[in-house]
């Protein structure tokens, strides 16, 4: 796996205005918040690209997405290749 690290905002300031009111009661982990901020700015990102940006394995990102879907926070719209992520909560 090629390591490609981009700076990801760890303080999640971007989530404060739009998402903070609805998410603060869900006890989200740091990785979940980081992934949400990535999905917020790029809803059509692939899980592989998200894993590269976060610096973690793709399988870990899959588990985080499954957790967010179970909590009803995100859902996938469209097809696998050309779909996008929607933050519903």
N, C-alpha and C positions, 0 to 999 in steps of 0.2 A: 504494500500500500504506500503510495507516494504521499509524503507529508506536505501539506500545503496549508499554511496558517495565515489567516487574515485576522486583522484586529476585529474582535467582536466586543461590543460594549458589555462589560460585566456589571455595570451598575444599573442597567435597564431603565435609564432615564426616559427612553423613547416610549416605554410602556405606561408611564405615569398618566398622561393625559387621556389617551384613548382606552386603555385596557385596565388600568390599575383598580378602578372602582369595582369591576366585576371579577377580577382575578385574585384579589388579595385574600379572599376567604377560602380559596381552593388549596392552600398549602402547596404551592408549586415549588419544585426544586430549582436550583440554579440552572441546570441544563434545560429544563422545560422553559424557563423564562428566556434563556438565550435562543433556543429554537423558535420560540414565539416571535421574538424580535426579528429574527432572520425571515420568518414566514410573512411577517407584517410588511417588510420592505421588498420582498421578492416572493410573491405567492406561487409562482410557477417553478420554483427551484426544485431540483431533484434531491432525493435523500442523499445521494452520493456527494453532490456539491455542498449540501448542508453539513455533511460529516467532515468534508475538507475544511470548510470555514470554521467549524467548531474544534477541529483537531482531535476528533474521536472516531471510532469505527462506525461504519455504516449500520451495522447490526444494532449498535447502541442507539443510534438515531431512530431506527425502526421501533425499538422498544419505547423510546420517549414519545414518538408519534402515537403508538398504540395506547399509551397511558393518557395522552391528551385527548384522544378520540374516546376512550372510555369515560373520561370526565366530561365529555360533551363540549370541549373547548374548540377543537378543530375538526373539520371534515374535508374530505377530498371531493372536489367537483370535477367532472369530466373523466377523460381517459387517463391511463397510466402515463403515456408519453406526452400528451398535450393538455393534461388537466392542470388544476391549480388547487392550492390550499385555501380554505376559507375559515377565518376565525369567527366562530358563531356566538361565542359567549362574551 
